[in-house]
């Protein structure tokens, strides 16, 4: 039976993926009719062979060029092919400090001012790799900045680049740049996972790594985030992916095997990770407290005896 076309599902999944995604992934995680319907309606656009984006991403270069400016911040990150945690509704455009921009023309963009050298640009349309990492690292909240840096690492920006950006930083935001250089991880699967990891980093006693392989009695699994010491697993769950029966069964079996092997499995929806972070933090804090109480309690009682 042919799946029903649901173009909104393809759009939601593309948002979760960070604004950019391949046709293969979108078809696998929604359906071919949904992706084709989203393309036909202009809700999703092709930016390269087999690679899709939201329309706001594609419009960025055109709007920047019209202002004689360049893409910056997360819009520059998207131009580099890096996924972001929050796709900007209007592209970030950097123009020279003295450039006159009328209110009408600036209505379609997030306008920033600053002077950059030609060698700090890529394709003449966007801030270059180093400057994009620096601007995102200084200006964005840590979770969104980490998503950009993880995406850059996933797309083969070398570790030396992150260290160069951090070590050369001075002034406001330089401390966050150094923290990002210490935290960036190419193993992060997507921005959703990066933001969840940033929340876990705020919880004392919790130390998670992405995509760690765990051997269970029946198979080897690779959850999104793993604290091997506390045996806690965090999963960034997508509704679209789990909307398919085969995927739901596969992940249910995986979670059951982990629990049977002594792991605690926490599953978080995109909406909570992005829009109700206090809920996520509190669940993580409470879970760590329970695990520590269970593991340290017997040791304390034994010592007291």
C-alpha positions in Angstrom: 0.0 0.0 0.0 1.5 3.4 -1.1 2.1 5.8 1.9 -0.1 8.8 2.1 1.7 12.1 1.1 2.3 14.3 4.1 4.5 17.2 3.0 4.5 18.7 6.5 6.2 15.6 7.7 9.1 16.2 5.3 9.4 19.8 6.5 9.3 18.8 10.2 12.0 16.3 9.7 14.2 18.7 7.7 13.8 21.2 10.6 15.0 18.5 13.0 17.9 17.7 10.8 19.1 21.3 10.9 17.7 22.8 7.7 19.7 20.6 5.3 19.2 16.9 4.5 19.6 14.3 1.8 16.8 12.9 -0.2 17.7 9.4 0.9 17.3 10.3 4.6 14.1 12.3 4.1 12.5 9.4 2.1 13.6 6.8 4.6 12.3 8.7 7.6 9.1 10.1 6.1 8.1 8.7 2.6 8.7 9.3 -1.0 5.3 10.8 -1.7 5.7 13.2 1.3 9.1 14.4 0.0 7.9 14.8 -3.5 4.8 16.7 -2.4 6.9 19.0 -0.3 9.1 19.7 -3.3 6.1 20.3 -5.5 4.6 22.8 -3.1 7.9 24.7 -2.6 8.1 23.7 1.1 11.4 22.0 0.4 13.9 23.0 -2.3 16.8 21.2 -4.0 20.1 23.0 -3.4 22.4 20.3 -4.9 22.0 16.8 -6.4 20.1 14.8 -3.8 20.5 17.5 -1.1 17.5 19.5 0.1 16.9 22.6 2.2 14.2 24.8 3.6 13.3 27.8 1.3 14.7 30.3 3.8 18.1 28.7 3.4 18.1 28.9 -0.4 16.9 32.6 -0.3 19.9 33.7 1.8 22.6 34.2 -0.9 20.2 36.1 -3.1 19.1 38.5 -0.4 22.7 39.0 0.8 23.9 39.8 -2.7 21.1 42.3 -3.2 22.4 44.2 -0.2 26.0 43.9 -1.3 26.6 42.0 1.9 27.5 38.4 2.9 25.8 35.7 4.8 26.9 35.4 8.5 26.3 33.4 11.7 24.0 30.4 11.1 23.2 31.5 7.6 26.9 31.3 6.7 27.0 27.9 8.5 24.2 26.6 6.3 26.1 28.0 3.2 29.1 25.9 4.3 26.7 22.9 4.4 26.6 22.7 8.2 23.3 21.9 9.9 22.1 24.2 12.6 19.9 23.9 15.7 17.6 26.7 14.7 17.2 27.6 11.1 16.8 31.4 10.9 13.5 32.6 9.6 15.3 35.5 7.9 18.9 35.1 6.7 21.7 36.7 8.7 23.4 39.3 6.4 26.6 41.2 7.3 27.1 44.6 5.5 29.9 47.2 5.9 29.5 49.5 8.8 28.7 52.6 6.8 26.4 50.9 4.2 23.0 52.6 4.0 20.2 50.1 4.1 16.6 51.3 4.0 14.0 49.9 6.4 12.2 48.3 3.5 15.3 46.4 2.3 16.3 45.3 5.7 12.9 43.9 6.5 13.7 40.5 4.9 17.0 39.9 6.7 18.6 40.0 10.1 21.1 42.8 9.5 24.5 42.9 11.1 27.3 45.4 10.5 31.0 44.9 10.3 34.0 45.1 7.9 35.6 41.9 6.7 38.6 41.3 4.4 38.2 39.4 1.2 40.3 36.5 2.6 37.7 36.1 5.4 35.0 35.2 2.9 34.0 32.0 1.1 32.7 32.2 -2.5 32.3 36.0 -1.9 28.9 35.2 -0.4 29.5 34.2 3.2 31.9 34.6 6.0 34.7 32.0 5.8 35.1 28.9 8.0 37.1 30.5 10.8 35.0 33.7 10.9 31.8 31.7 10.9 32.9 29.5 13.7 34.1 32.6 15.6 30.9 34.6 15.1 28.6 31.6 16.0 30.8 30.8 19.0 30.7 34.3 20.4 27.1 35.3 19.6 24.9 32.2 19.9 23.8 30.5 23.1 26.2 27.6 23.9 23.8 24.8 22.8 23.3 26.4 19.3 27.0 27.2 19.0 27.9 23.6 19.8 25.5 22.4 17.2 27.3 24.5 14.6 30.7 23.4 15.7 29.7 19.7 15.8 28.2 20.1 12.3 31.4 21.6 11.0 33.5 18.8 12.5 31.1 16.3 11.0 31.7 17.9 7.6 35.5 17.5 7.9 36.6 20.8 9.4 39.9 19.7 11.1 40.5 19.8 14.9 43.3 22.2 14.3 40.9 24.8 13.0 38.8 24.7 16.1 41.9 25.1 18.3 43.2 28.0 16.2 39.9 29.8 16.5 39.7 29.3 20.2 43.4 30.1 21.0 43.4 33.3 18.9 40.2 34.6 20.6 40.3 37.7 22.8 37.5 39.8 24.3 33.8 39.0 24.8 32.9 35.4 24.0 36.4 34.1 24.0 35.8 31.9 27.0 32.9 30.2 25.2 35.0 29.7 22.2 37.6 27.8 24.3 34.8 25.7 25.9 33.5 24.9 22.4 36.9 23.8 21.2 37.1 21.4 24.2 33.5 20.1 23.7 33.2 19.8 19.9 32.7 16.2 18.7 32.5 15.0 15.1 30.6 11.9 16.3 27.4 13.9 17.0 24.8 12.7 14.5 22.8 16.0 14.2 22.0 19.3 15.8 19.2 17.8 17.9 21.7 15.4 19.5 24.2 18.3 20.0 21.6 20.4 21.9 20.7 17.4 24.1 24.4 16.9 24.8 24.8 20.5 25.8 22.0 20.1 28.3 23.6 17.0 29.7 26.8 18.9 30.2 25.0 21.2 32.6 24.2 18.3 35.0 26.8 17.6 37.7 28.0 13.9 37.7 26.7 13.2 34.1 29.3 12.8 31.3 27.9 11.6 28.0 29.6 10.8 24.7 27.8 10.4 21.3 27.3 7.2 19.4 29.1 4.8 21.8 28.8 1.1 21.0 27.3 -1.0 23.7 27.3 -4.8 23.5 24.1 -6.5 24.9 23.3 -10.2 25.2 21.9 -10.3 21.6 23.5 -7.5 19.7 25.7 -4.4 19.6 23.8 -1.1 19.7 24.9 2.5 19.3 22.6 4.9 21.2 22.7 8.7 20.7 24.4 9.6 24.0 26.0 7.4 26.6 27.3 7.8 30.1 29.3 4.6 30.5 30.1 5.1 34.2 26.5 5.7 35.3 25.1 3.4 32.6 22.6 6.0 31.4 21.5 6.3 27.7 19.9 9.4 26.2 18.0 9.1 23.0 17.0 12.0 20.8 13.8 10.7 19.3 12.1 11.8 16.1 8.4 11.3 15.7 8.7 10.9 11.9 11.3 8.1 12.2 9.3 6.2 14.9 6.1 6.7 12.9 7.1 3.7 10.8 6.3 0.3 12.3 9.6 -1.3 11.5 11.6 1.5 13.0 9.4 1.5 16.1 9.8 -2.2 16.6 13.6 -2.0 16.0 14.1 0.8 18.6 11.7 -0.8 21.1 13.8 -4.0 21.0 17.0 -2.0 21.3 15.7 -0.1 24.3 14.5 -3.4 25.9 17.9 -5.0 25.5 19.6 -2.0 27.0 17.3 -2.0 30.1 17.7 -5.8 30.4 21.4 -5.3 30.5 21.2 -2.8 33.3 21.1 0.5 31.5 18.7 3.4 32.1 17.2 4.7 28.9 15.8 8.2 28.6 14.0 9.3 25.5 13.6 13.0 24.6 11.4 14.5 22.0 12.7 17.3 19.8 10.0 19.7 21.1 11.2 19.3 24.7 14.9 19.5 23.9 14.5 22.7 21.9 11.6 24.4 23.7 11.3 23.0 27.2 14.9 22.6 28.3 14.2 23.0 32.0 12.1 19.8 31.9 15.0 17.9 30.2 17.5 19.2 32.7 15.4 18.3 35.6 14.8 14.8 34.3 18.6 14.4 33.9 19.3 15.8 37.4 16.7 13.5 39.0 18.0 10.4 37.1 21.6 11.0 38.1 20.5 11.5 41.7 18.6 8.1 41.7 21.6 6.3 40.1 24.1 7.7 42.5 21.9 6.9 45.5 21.6 3.3 44.4 25.2 2.8 43.6 26.7 4.8 46.5 24.2 3.8 49.1 25.4 0.2 49.6 29.0 1.4 49.8 28.2 4.0 52.5 26.3 1.5 54.5 29.2 -1.0 54.3 31.6 1.6 55.4 29.5 2.6 58.4 29.3 -1.0 59.5 
